[in-house]
C-alpha cells in the first residue's frame, strides 16, 4: 500500500497519526528533523498505527521533506 504523509517533526502532540477528511495522513512526531531522527520516528509511528513491523514500512520519496510517500507492506 502506498500512502501520502505530511510529517510534523518537533510536535508536542506526538507520536500521533491523524487521518483527515480528505484522506491526507498527518503524523505528529516528537523527534526533530536532525540526522534522520524524524524519519525513524515516522516509520515507528506508522508501523504501530497499521499494526505491522517497522521493517514493513519504508519511505519511497521525500526523505528530506515534510511531504512523503510511504510504502507499507500489509
LUMVEXDO-984988 format. One record per residue: residue in three letters; x, z, y of N, C-alpha, C in turn; residue number from 1. Coordinates in steps of 0.1 Angstrom, whole numbers. Example, Ala and Ser with C-alpha at 12.3 -4.5 7.8 and 13.67 -1.06 7.14 Angstrom:
2
<res Ala&n.east 132&n.up 78&n.north -57&ca.east 123&ca.up 78&ca.north -45&c.east 132&c.up 78&c.north -33&n 1>
<res Ser&n.east 128&n.up 71&n.north -22&ca.east 137&ca.up 71&ca.north -11&c.east 129&c.up 79&c.north 0&n 2>
//
This chain:
74
<res Unk&n.east 9&n.up 0&n.north -12&ca.east 0&ca.up 0&ca.north 0&c.east 9&c.up 0&c.north 12&n 1>
<res Unk&n.east 6&n.up -8&n.north 22&ca.east 14&ca.up -9&ca.north 34&c.east 5&c.up -4&c.north 46&n 2>
<res Unk&n.east 10&n.up 5&n.north 54&ca.east 2&ca.up 11&ca.north 65&c.east 11&c.up 11&c.north 78&n 3>
<res Unk&n.east 3&n.up 11&n.north 89&ca.east 10&ca.up 12&ca.north 102&c.east 9&c.up 26&c.north 107&n 4>
<res Unk&n.east 20&n.up 31&n.north 112&ca.east 20&ca.up 46&ca.north 115&c.east 26&c.up 47&c.north 129&n 5>
<res Unk&n.east 20&n.up 56&n.north 137&ca.east 26&ca.up 60&ca.north 150&c.east 31&c.up 74&c.north 149&n 6>
<res Unk&n.east 44&n.up 75&n.north 150&ca.east 51&ca.up 88&ca.north 148&c.east 53&c.up 95&c.north 162&n 7>
<res Unk&n.east 51&n.up 108&n.north 162&ca.east 52&ca.up 116&ca.north 174&c.east 62&c.up 127&c.north 171&n 8>
<res Unk&n.east 75&n.up 124&n.north 172&ca.east 85&ca.up 135&ca.north 169&c.east 86&c.up 145&c.north 180&n 9>
<res Unk&n.east 90&n.up 157&n.north 176&ca.east 91&ca.up 168&ca.north 185&c.east 78&c.up 175&c.north 190&n 10>
<res Unk&n.east 68&n.up 173&n.north 181&ca.east 55&ca.up 178&ca.north 185&c.east 53&c.up 193&c.north 180&n 11>
<res Unk&n.east 46&n.up 201&n.north 187&ca.east 43&ca.up 214&ca.north 183&c.east 32&c.up 215&c.north 172&n 12>
<res Unk&n.east 24&n.up 204&n.north 171&ca.east 13&ca.up 203&ca.north 161&c.east 18&c.up 201&c.north 147&n 13>
<res Unk&n.east 30&n.up 196&n.north 146&ca.east 35&ca.up 190&ca.north 133&c.east 38&c.up 201&c.north 122&n 14>
<res Unk&n.east 40&n.up 197&n.north 110&ca.east 37&ca.up 183&ca.north 105&c.east 22&c.up 182&c.north 103&n 15>
<res Unk&n.east 16&n.up 171&n.north 108&ca.east 2&ca.up 168&ca.north 107&c.east 0&c.up 153&c.north 107&n 16>
<res Unk&n.east -9&n.up 149&n.north 98&ca.east -13&ca.up 135&ca.north 97&c.east -27&c.up 133&c.north 101&n 17>
<res Unk&n.east -30&n.up 125&n.north 111&ca.east -43&ca.up 122&ca.north 116&c.east -47&c.up 107&c.north 114&n 18>
<res Unk&n.east -59&n.up 104&n.north 110&ca.east -63&ca.up 91&ca.north 109&c.east -74&c.up 89&c.north 119&n 19>
<res Unk&n.east -72&n.up 79&n.north 129&ca.east -81&ca.up 77&ca.north 139&c.east -93&c.up 68&c.north 135&n 20>
<res Unk&n.east -103&n.up 67&n.north 144&ca.east -115&ca.up 60&ca.north 141&c.east -111&c.up 45&c.north 139&n 21>
<res Unk&n.east -101&n.up 40&n.north 145&ca.east -97&ca.up 26&ca.north 144&c.east -87&c.up 24&c.north 132&n 22>
<res Unk&n.east -85&n.up 34&n.north 124&ca.east -76&ca.up 33&ca.north 112&c.east -62&c.up 35&c.north 115&n 23>
<res Unk&n.east -58&n.up 37&n.north 127&ca.east -44&ca.up 40&ca.north 130&c.east -40&c.up 54&c.north 126&n 24>
<res Unk&n.east -29&n.up 55&n.north 119&ca.east -24&ca.up 68&ca.north 114&c.east -14&c.up 73&c.north 123&n 25>
<res Unk&n.east -16&n.up 85&n.north 128&ca.east -7&ca.up 92&ca.north 137&c.east -1&c.up 104&c.north 130&n 26>
<res Unk&n.east 12&n.up 105&n.north 130&ca.east 19&ca.up 116&ca.north 123&c.east 27&c.up 124&c.north 134&n 27>
<res Unk&n.east 23&n.up 137&n.north 135&ca.east 29&ca.up 146&ca.north 144&c.east 40&c.up 153&c.north 136&n 28>
<res Unk&n.east 53&n.up 153&n.north 142&ca.east 64&ca.up 158&ca.north 135&c.east 71&c.up 169&c.north 143&n 29>
<res Unk&n.east 75&n.up 180&n.north 137&ca.east 83&ca.up 190&ca.north 144&c.east 97&c.up 185&c.north 146&n 30>
<res Unk&n.east 103&n.up 176&n.north 137&ca.east 116&ca.up 172&ca.north 138&c.east 118&c.up 163&c.north 150&n 31>
<res Unk&n.east 130&n.up 164&n.north 157&ca.east 133&ca.up 155&ca.north 168&c.east 139&c.up 142&c.north 162&n 32>
<res Unk&n.east 139&n.up 132&n.north 171&ca.east 144&ca.up 119&ca.north 167&c.east 159&c.up 118&c.north 168&n 33>
<res Unk&n.east 166&n.up 126&n.north 160&ca.east 180&ca.up 127&ca.north 161&c.east 186&c.up 126&c.north 147&n 34>
<res Unk&n.east 195&n.up 117&n.north 145&ca.east 202&ca.up 115&ca.north 132&c.east 192&c.up 113&c.north 120&n 35>
<res Unk&n.east 181&n.up 106&n.north 123&ca.east 171&ca.up 103&ca.north 112&c.east 162&c.up 114&c.north 107&n 36>
<res Unk&n.east 163&n.up 126&n.north 114&ca.east 155&ca.up 137&ca.north 110&c.east 140&c.up 134&c.north 111&n 37>
<res Unk&n.east 136&n.up 127&n.north 121&ca.east 122&ca.up 124&ca.north 123&c.east 117&c.up 115&c.north 112&n 38>
<res Unk&n.east 125&n.up 105&n.north 108&ca.east 121&ca.up 96&ca.north 97&c.east 120&c.up 104&c.north 84&n 39>
<res Unk&n.east 129&n.up 113&n.north 81&ca.east 128&ca.up 121&ca.north 69&c.east 115&c.up 130&c.north 69&n 40>
<res Unk&n.east 112&n.up 136&n.north 81&ca.east 100&ca.up 143&ca.north 82&c.east 88&c.up 135&c.north 80&n 41>
<res Unk&n.east 88&n.up 123&n.north 85&ca.east 77&ca.up 113&ca.north 84&c.east 74&c.up 110&c.north 69&n 42>
<res Unk&n.east 85&n.up 107&n.north 62&ca.east 84&ca.up 104&ca.north 48&c.east 78&c.up 116&c.north 40&n 43>
<res Unk&n.east 83&n.up 128&n.north 43&ca.east 78&ca.up 140&ca.north 37&c.east 63&c.up 143&c.north 40&n 44>
<res Unk&n.east 59&n.up 141&n.north 52&ca.east 45&ca.up 144&ca.north 57&c.east 36&c.up 134&c.north 50&n 45>
<res Unk&n.east 40&n.up 121&n.north 50&ca.east 31&ca.up 111&ca.north 43&c.east 30&c.up 113&c.north 28&n 46>
<res Unk&n.east 41&n.up 117&n.north 22&ca.east 41&ca.up 119&ca.north 7&c.east 32&c.up 131&c.north 4&n 47>
<res Unk&n.east 32&n.up 141&n.north 12&ca.east 23&ca.up 153&ca.north 10&c.east 8&c.up 149&c.north 12&n 48>
<res Unk&n.east 6&n.up 141&n.north 23&ca.east -8&ca.up 137&ca.north 26&c.east -14&c.up 128&c.north 15&n 49>
<res Unk&n.east -6&n.up 119&n.north 10&ca.east -11&ca.up 110&ca.north 0&c.east -9&c.up 115&c.north -14&n 50>
<res Unk&n.east -3&n.up 126&n.north -16&ca.east -1&ca.up 132&ca.north -29&c.east 9&c.up 125&c.north -38&n 51>
<res Unk&n.east 19&n.up 119&n.north -32&ca.east 29&ca.up 112&ca.north -40&c.east 43&c.up 118&c.north -38&n 52>
<res Unk&n.east 53&n.up 114&n.north -46&ca.east 66&ca.up 119&ca.north -44&c.east 72&c.up 112&c.north -31&n 53>
<res Unk&n.east 82&n.up 119&n.north -25&ca.east 89&ca.up 113&ca.north -13&c.east 96&c.up 100&c.north -17&n 54>
<res Unk&n.east 100&n.up 98&n.north -29&ca.east 107&ca.up 86&ca.north -33&c.east 97&c.up 74&c.north -33&n 55>
<res Unk&n.east 84&n.up 77&n.north -33&ca.east 74&ca.up 66&ca.north -33&c.east 70&c.up 61&c.north -19&n 56>
<res Unk&n.east 76&n.up 68&n.north -9&ca.east 73&ca.up 64&ca.north 5&c.east 86&c.up 58&c.north 11&n 57>
<res Unk&n.east 85&n.up 46&n.north 17&ca.east 96&ca.up 40&ca.north 23&c.east 92&c.up 34&c.north 36&n 58>
<res Unk&n.east 101&n.up 34&n.north 46&ca.east 99&ca.up 28&ca.north 59&c.east 103&c.up 14&c.north 58&n 59>
<res Unk&n.east 94&n.up 4&n.north 60&ca.east 97&ca.up -10&ca.north 58&c.east 103&c.up -15&c.north 71&n 60>
<res Unk&n.east 98&n.up -11&n.north 83&ca.east 103&ca.up -15&ca.north 96&c.east 100&c.up -5&c.north 106&n 61>
<res Unk&n.east 108&n.up -5&n.north 117&ca.east 106&ca.up 5&ca.north 128&c.east 114&c.up 17&c.north 126&n 62>
<res Unk&n.east 126&n.up 17&n.north 120&ca.east 134&ca.up 29&ca.north 118&c.east 137&c.up 36&c.north 131&n 63>
<res Unk&n.east 139&n.up 28&n.north 142&ca.east 143&ca.up 34&ca.north 155&c.east 131&c.up 34&c.north 165&n 64>
<res Unk&n.east 119&n.up 31&n.north 160&ca.east 107&ca.up 30&ca.north 169&c.east 97&c.up 41&c.north 165&n 65>
<res Unk&n.east 88&n.up 43&n.north 174&ca.east 77&ca.up 53&ca.north 171&c.east 66&c.up 46&c.north 163&n 66>
<res Unk&n.east 65&n.up 32&n.north 164&ca.east 56&ca.up 25&ca.north 156&c.east 63&c.up 19&c.north 144&n 67>
<res Unk&n.east 58&n.up 23&n.north 132&ca.east 65&ca.up 20&ca.north 120&c.east 55&c.up 13&c.north 110&n 68>
<res Unk&n.east 61&n.up 5&n.north 101&ca.east 53&ca.up 0&ca.north 90&c.east 59&c.up 7&c.north 77&n 69>
<res Unk&n.east 50&n.up 14&n.north 70&ca.east 55&ca.up 22&ca.north 58&c.east 48&c.up 17&c.north 45&n 70>
<res Unk&n.east 56&n.up 16&n.north 35&ca.east 51&ca.up 12&ca.north 22&c.east 50&c.up 25&c.north 13&n 71>
<res Unk&n.east 38&n.up 26&n.north 7&ca.east 36&ca.up 38&ca.north -2&c.east 32&c.up 33&c.north -16&n 72>
<res Unk&n.east 39&n.up 37&n.north -26&ca.east 36&ca.up 33&ca.north -40&c.east 26&c.up 43&c.north -46&n 73>
<res Unk&n.east 14&n.up 39&n.north -48&ca.east 4&ca.up 48&ca.north -53&c.east 1&c.up 45&c.north -67&n 74>
//
